[in-house]
Every structure is written in structure tokens, then in C-alpha cells.
């Protein structure tokens, strides 16, 4: 796996689209301030009741507000990824 980290919206959208992913949030809050974690929802997870699809605009509003970056496989061989702090 070739790891890369990006904040570029077009790169993130293209990488997700390559794997048929859509933007989403995890409905069950995992933090004390009720901040819903962002997610890329894959076809095999679309029926998961904990995940809710959102628009790319809403996704990136939260992405920027939280100052996140996406760490992903830039070779495009798999869907492994995580959201990381820019700080």
C-alpha cells in the first residue's frame, strides 16, 4: 500500500468514486460533544443503520471545520483510509 495524505476535495471525491464510495456520517456519536464522525460509505455498508449518506458539500463543510485530512492508499489498490488531524 502506498500511503498518501490529502486535503484536496477533488482528490478525495475521485478516490472515493473509484471504489464506489459516497460521503457520510456515523449516526451514533462517539464523543462527548456529539460530533458525528465522517465516513466514506462503501457499497457493502450502505444498509448499515449507523451510517447516513450526506452531500459532498456537507461532508467538506465538516471536513474543513474539523481541520481534517484523508490518509489513504494512493495506489488505489484498496479502500483502507482514515481521517487525521491536519495539526
C-alpha positions as CSV (number, residue, x, y, z in Angstrom):
1,X,0.0,0.0,0.0
2,X,1.2,3.5,-0.9
3,X,0.0,5.9,1.8
4,X,-0.7,9.5,1.0
5,X,-2.4,12.2,2.9
6,X,-4.5,14.9,1.2
7,X,-6.9,17.7,2.0
8,X,-7.8,18.2,-1.7
9,X,-11.5,17.8,-2.2
10,X,-11.3,16.7,-5.8
11,X,-8.7,14.0,-4.9
12,X,-10.9,12.7,-2.1
13,X,-14.0,12.6,-4.3
14,X,-12.2,10.9,-7.1
15,X,-10.6,8.3,-4.7
16,X,-14.0,7.5,-3.1
17,X,-15.7,7.3,-6.6
18,X,-13.0,4.9,-7.8
19,X,-14.2,2.5,-5.0
20,X,-17.9,3.4,-5.4
21,X,-17.9,5.3,-2.0
22,X,-20.2,8.1,-1.0
23,X,-19.8,10.7,1.8
24,X,-21.5,10.0,5.1
25,X,-21.6,10.4,8.8
26,X,-21.8,7.8,11.6
27,X,-25.1,8.5,13.3
28,X,-24.1,7.2,16.7
29,X,-22.0,9.9,18.4
30,X,-18.7,8.6,19.8
31,X,-17.6,11.8,21.5
32,X,-18.8,13.8,24.4
33,X,-19.6,16.8,22.2
34,X,-21.8,14.8,19.9
35,X,-19.6,15.3,16.9
36,X,-20.6,12.8,14.3
37,X,-17.6,11.1,12.7
38,X,-17.3,11.5,9.0
39,X,-17.2,8.3,6.9
40,X,-16.9,7.1,3.4
41,X,-19.7,4.6,2.9
42,X,-18.9,1.7,0.7
43,X,-21.5,-0.4,-1.2
44,X,-21.2,-3.3,1.2
45,X,-22.0,-0.9,4.1
46,X,-24.9,1.1,2.6
47,X,-27.5,-0.9,4.6
48,X,-25.8,-0.2,7.9
49,X,-28.3,1.8,10.1
50,X,-25.4,3.6,11.8
51,X,-24.3,5.3,8.6
52,X,-26.1,8.1,6.9
53,X,-25.2,9.4,3.4
54,X,-24.7,13.2,3.1
55,X,-23.8,15.5,0.3
56,X,-20.2,16.2,-0.6
57,X,-20.8,19.9,0.2
58,X,-21.9,19.0,3.8
59,X,-19.1,16.4,4.1
60,X,-16.5,19.0,3.2
61,X,-18.0,21.7,5.4
62,X,-17.4,19.4,8.4
63,X,-14.1,18.2,7.0
64,X,-12.8,21.8,6.9
65,X,-14.4,22.9,10.2
66,X,-12.6,20.0,11.9
67,X,-9.3,20.6,10.0
68,X,-9.1,17.0,8.8
69,X,-7.0,15.3,6.1
70,X,-7.5,11.9,4.5
71,X,-4.8,9.3,4.8
72,X,-5.4,6.7,2.0
73,X,-3.9,4.3,-0.4
74,X,-2.8,6.5,-3.3
75,X,-2.1,3.5,-5.5
76,X,-5.8,2.8,-5.4
77,X,-5.4,-0.9,-4.6
78,X,-7.7,-0.9,-1.6
79,X,-10.1,1.2,0.5
80,X,-8.1,1.5,3.7
81,X,-8.2,5.0,4.9
82,X,-8.6,7.2,8.0
83,X,-9.3,10.8,8.8
84,X,-6.4,12.5,10.6
85,X,-5.9,15.9,12.1
86,X,-4.0,18.5,10.0
87,X,-2.3,19.6,13.1
